Every structure is written in C-alpha cells, then in structure tokens.
Amino acid sequence: MSTFLGYRRKNGSVGVRNHVLVLPSVMCANNVVDRIGRAVPEVVIVNHPTGCSQVGADFEQTKRTMAGFAANGNVAAVLVVGLGCETNESKALATEIAARGQRVEVIGIQECGGSTETIARGIEIARKLVGEAAAHERVPCDVSELIVGTECGGSDGFSGITANPALGHAADRLVGEGGTVILAEVPELVGAEHLLAERASPPVAAKLFELIERVEARARAMHVDMRYGNPTQGNIAGGLTTIEEKSLGAAYKGGSTELREVVEYAERPSSHGLVVMDTPGQDIEQLTGMIAGGAQVVVFTTGRGTPTGSPIAPVIKVATNTPMFERMRENMDVNAGAILDGSQTLEQVGDEIFSWIIEAANGRQPAAESLGFGDFAINRIGPSF
C-alpha cells in the first residue's frame, strides 16, 4: 500500500499542504483581504463576487462551499473577514467552519471601525495563525486518506483516447488502495450516464439520473438541448462536435470501478471509492466545488491547454497531445500525447499520473502551483436580489 507524508488535523482530516487562508465572507471585504495578503505573503487569499443578496438554495450552497473550502485538510487555519451587514454573515460562517473542526478567527470591517483598522487587525491575526501553522509537521499517512478530484478542461479529440483513460487507470489504482476519486462535470456526463449507472447500485444510479435531468432541465429553460450541442468553441475547434461525444471521453477519467456515491456540489463524500459530484462543466467552479468537498489533490486533463490552479490544492495538468505539451510546457506536468507517439503505453502514463499524485501529496509542486495560480469561483444556482 502506498503512503505519503501529510498533515494530520485535529478533526481527523489529512492535508497535503499547510496553508493559512484569509477568506472574505462577502465581496465587499475583497479589498481588505487583498491588503492583508500583500502584508503577510505567507497566507493564501481568495476573492469572489458572492456573499450577499442571495437567497434560498443559492445562498446555502455558497455558504456550504466557503465552509468546506476553509475546512479542507490542506488548510491549517482560517481568518474570515466580513463587512457586517452581508447575507453570508461572517460570524455565522466562522461558526460553520469551526463546527467542521477547523481553527478559525473572524473580524468585521464595520465592527472594527473601517478598512484601515480591519487591515491592521487582520495582519496581526494572520501572522499569529502563520506562526501556529508552522508548528504542524508532516507524518506518514495512508493513500486511502486521499480524495482526488478529476477534471478535464479545454478538451479536444484526443482527450478520450489518451489523457482521460490514463487518468482512469490512475483512478483505479487509487481506489484499489482505498482512496476516493471524484468524477464531476455532470453536464459532461450527459450521454454517458448509462455507462456509469451500470456500475452503481439502484439508489446511486437513480441519483445520477436525477442529476443529469437537472442539467438538461436547466438547459431547456434557456431553450438549449444539451444532447445536440457543445458548449465551447475551443472544444469544437479541438475536434469534439457534441456533448455526448465529449461525455464518452470525459467519463473515462473515473476509471472502471463501482460508482459508490453521488453527492451535491461541495458536499464531502461519505464513501471511499468512485464518487460523482454535481458540478458544472465550468473549470474553476468545478475545481472549487471538489476542493470544498475535501479533495486535497486534483488531476486536470487538457487538450487545448490551460494554466488554471487552486489557492490551496495542487492541480496536476495532463496534456492530451505532444504538440500542445511542448507549446505550453511551463503549464503542463504529464504528456499523455506519448501514447499517440508510441513512446509510452496508456498504463505507463496512468502510472506516471498516479506517481505524480503521491509526489504532490508529499509536497512536490505541479506547474500551476509553482507559478502561483490560485483560481476560485463558486457555482451560482440562483439570481441575486
């Protein structure tokens, strides 16, 4: 069985990074959070356009995502910065984060008396949390404690032939050792859902079909038929003509094991093994949802190329073809184009991806992380009011 050196948290979770996160509860606190981050470069920050004028399920999903992201095992501690009159009230968010066993502090701009005082107080707290986090040490952990998110973005006609099946091989290895793999992008499973359902129990299959119907219903509400279109021009230019064609290749990322569970956006899986999460196909919203659901590492296949990364989790990039890999070498980590070139087998590339997952868990930085790319966006399911 494979092992890695990770950070074991008091709440029982395991991290592969040791970040201190400064998180605005609402977009109105973005500038203050940015200033705290500039003054204390050891922390990671996120900015976002959410947290107020949201209602119902849309608000609950936003709050759940922020709490899950902040409580990810890769985060040692969190400073929540609020305004004071937002829907996503900062103290309530901090309480939700604390309920997940995470170390958290909270301050508010209105309560502190303005931006300048909040920045000063935030810098003081951030430095204290960084000092606390420095005392955390890596310890041996079993690979069964890993949750790995899978993603394909900027796909092309080779995605379903090289990178996605190779990632599926790595996923099977991880699941075989007791780990958890998240297969997301439900719009990009449309047309392939029956293949996954065949590997699931009746209740899990029913939940999967429910998610597919949700996606298609949302599309129909906008007078779009998902079955006969493809959402991005880049995919079309890369050789994919319909969403079903894309889905048949995208589903390979999850490998061939039993589908154990279907979860909502940003919900943490309760089962080990292969799990489907209800995320959109939009890369950054999907990435954020999987990490909020506990993924410590993400593997991202791409045929067109993308620099996307996460503020708190290593994102390993797998190129589907050699020309793009060489053209965007600074952004890529694994070349699945070697399968087409005949220099490696699909299984060899899959083993390389699996090795990368373990090495990333041990601290090796993939390209997106070493370049400092930290993208964050929460999927919205309702309008602002």
Helices and strands as residue ranges (DSSP letters): E 3-8, E 14-15, E 19-24, G 27-29, H 30-39, E 44-45, H 56-70, E 75-82, H 90-99, E 104-108, H 109-112, H 115-133, E 139-142, G 143-145, E 147-152, H 163-176, E 180-183, G 186-189, H 193-197, H 202-221, G 226-228, H 233-237, H 243-250, G 251-254, E 259-263, E 273-277, H 283-292, E 297-302, E 315-319, H 322-327, G 329-331, E 334-335, H 337-341, H 346-361, H 367-370
